[in-house]
Amino acid sequence: MEDSSAVVPVVCYFDPACPFAWVTSRWLLEVERLRPIDLTFRIMSLSVLNEHRELEPWYREFNDRAWGPARVCAAAEAGHGTAILRDLYTALGERIHRAGDKDYSAVIAAALDELGLPASLAEAATGDRFDAALRASHQAAQDAVGEEAGTPVVTVDGAAFFGPVLTAAPTGEAAGRLFDAVRTLAGLRAFAELKRGRGALDLA
């Protein structure tokens, strides 16, 4: 039987442009208040995942633009450590997902300013200097799942999943119960997949 008091290591791999990752990350922050978890944020990239795929034009445009915020996260992590990703992701996500601001140049500049990070980090958005680090972190997420997967990737007790994909972040004990269920599935090696329609939330 699981020890509900033991601290559970949880890693959330996110692409800052992805609305699904954003909702899952907000759920995990709620879980952090309710369950003994050690939550870490790491970067992955839909741009890397999809760079050689044939996509519908709107989704190709989304992926091409998503390089910018992901590269800035990689640059910030390289200069300030992995812990900076938690606050930087929130600063970016509040603007991109809550405020609906898709002007990534403005979003990046405002997020860096909010956190007191060097404005020069924004230069990473349009260059490839930190692409190797971004690709390595992305690959760590893929390796954890064991196959190609989109974002979010979440690891619980060392077991990795694509998802859970949520259309809204549960709060209160509903968030805790969902985490308990995910942890139960994480502990079952025979479990592989569970899926249904995503509902209203859409990348478009």
Long-range contacts (C-beta under 8 A, 24 or more apart in sequence): 2-183, 2-184, 2-187, 4-35, 5-36, 6-36, 7-36, 7-37, 7-38, 8-35, 8-36, 8-37, 8-38, 8-156, 8-157, 8-183, 9-37, 9-38, 9-40, 9-155, 9-156, 9-157, 9-158, 10-37, 10-38, 10-39, 10-40, 10-154, 10-155, 10-156, 11-39, 11-40, 11-41, 11-42, 11-144, 11-154, 11-155, 12-39, 12-40, 12-41, 12-42, 12-152, 12-153, 12-154, 13-42, 13-43, 13-44, 13-137, 13-138, 13-140, 13-141, 13-144, 13-151, 13-152, 13-153, 13-154, 13-155, 14-41, 14-42, 14-43, 14-44, 14-89, 14-151, 14-152, 15-43, 15-44, 15-45, 15-46, 15-47, 15-66, 15-69, 15-70, 15-151, 16-43, 16-66, 16-69, 16-70, 16-73, 16-89, 16-92, 16-93, 16-96, 17-46, 17-62, 17-65, 17-66, 17-69, 17-70, 17-96, 17-104, 18-46, 18-66, 18-150, 18-151, 18-152, 18-203, 19-97, 19-201, 19-202, 19-203, 20-150, 20-151, 20-152, 20-165, 20-166, 20-198, 20-201, 20-203, 21-151, 21-152, 22-93, 22-96, 22-97, 23-166, 23-167, 23-168, 23-169, 23-201, 24-152, 24-154, 24-163, 24-164, 24-165, 24-166, 24-169, 25-89, 25-93, 25-152, 26-169, 27-164, 27-166, 27-169, 27-170, 27-175, 27-178, 28-154, 28-179, 30-169, 30-170, 30-171, 30-172, 30-175, 31-175, 31-176, 31-178, 31-179, 34-172, 34-173, 34-175, 34-176, 34-179, 35-176, 35-179, 35-180, 37-179, 40-82, 41-82, 41-85, 41-86, 41-89, 42-82, 42-85, 42-137, 42-140, 42-141, 43-70, 43-73, 43-74, 43-77, 43-85, 43-134, 43-137, 43-138, 44-70, 44-137, 44-138, 44-141, 44-142, 44-151, 44-153, 45-70, 45-134, 45-135, 45-138, 45-151, 46-70, 46-150, 46-151, 48-134, 48-135, 48-138, 49-138, 49-148, 49-150, 49-151, 58-204, 59-203, 59-204, 62-203, 65-102, 65-104, 67-125, 68-104, 68-105, 68-108, 68-125, 68-126, 69-96, 69-104, 69-107, 69-108, 69-125, 70-134, 71-124, 71-125, 71-127, 71-128, 71-130, 71-131, 71-134, 72-108, 72-112, 72-121, 72-122, 72-124, 72-125, 73-134, 74-124, 74-130, 74-131, 74-133, 74-134, 74-137, 75-121, 75-124, 75-129, 75-130, 76-117, 76-121, 77-133, 77-137, 78-130, 78-133, 79-118, 79-121, 80-117, 84-115, 84-117, 87-115, 88-112, 88-115, 88-117, 91-115, 154-182, 156-182, 156-183, 156-186, 157-183, 157-186, 157-187, 159-186, 159-187, 161-185, 161-186, 165-198, 167-198, 167-199, 167-200, 167-201, 168-201
